[in-house]
Amino acid sequence: MLMRTRQQAQHEHDLRNHFDIVSLSRSDRLKHYGLHFAKYAGRFARGSTEVKSRAETFVDAFLVALSAANALNQALPDFNYENEKEEEPSDLTFTDQAGRFADACEKIDHLEEFRAIALDANAALVEWIARSASVAGLDLDALVNERRQQLARRPVHAPET
């Protein structure tokens, strides 16, 4: 599947299911995504003690990276890592790029150049996620579709008590 198609599908999903985030200012959206990346870095750091599986975290991180790319007007490059026969990339690489994305978000408040840093970090996160999922033998697109269906069933309002 082309990355452009993935990004368009994510944009449509976000409009339907995450309007609370889509309606934020662009800088607040980027900060929100930066917090998600930090959360996922924590999940990877916890390893086998983490309740969420690595596959779930790959998918969640990929969805957020697609949303971040859309907020940045970033055309992510296509990838094809199917049947990769290499060692899974280090989780420290994900943490490094998540930290770089957070650095970009922090620079927004200081009116410093942030976009190039965010673009580079987001592209590196997508590459890491895709490569890691491939090495783990996961069909990322199928898992993304399944996760979007789960998210679409969630209430978009506070539950009544």
C-alpha positions, 0 to 999 in steps of 0.5 A: 500500500502506498504511504499516501493512501495510508496517510489519507486513511489516517486523516479520514479516521482522525476526522471521524474518531479523534476530532478532539485532537484534530481540532487543536492548533497544529502546534498542540497536535504536534505536542500531543503526538510527541507525548504519545511517542514518549508513552510508546518509548516507555512501553518498549523500555518496559519490555516483557513487563508491559501490558500492551504487546509490542505489536499493539505498540508498533500499530499505535506508534504507526498511527500516531506517526501518520497523524503527525505526518499529516499535521506537518504536511509531510509526504512520507516515503513508501517502504517495503520491508516484507520478508526482511531477514535482518535483526530487529532495530534497537528500541533505543533508536525509537527512543532517540527519535521520540526524544528528537520529536519532543525536542522539536515540540519544545522548540515551538514554544521558544519560536525556534526552528522545529519543523525540520527536526520533527520531519526527520524524527517522524520519518525515522520513526516510521522507518523504524516501526515498519522495519521492526514490524517486518522483522517480527513478521507482522502485517502492519496494514492488517493490524492498522485496519483492526486497530482503527475498527477498535478505535471507531467503536470507542465512545467519543464522549464522556461515558454517562455515570 
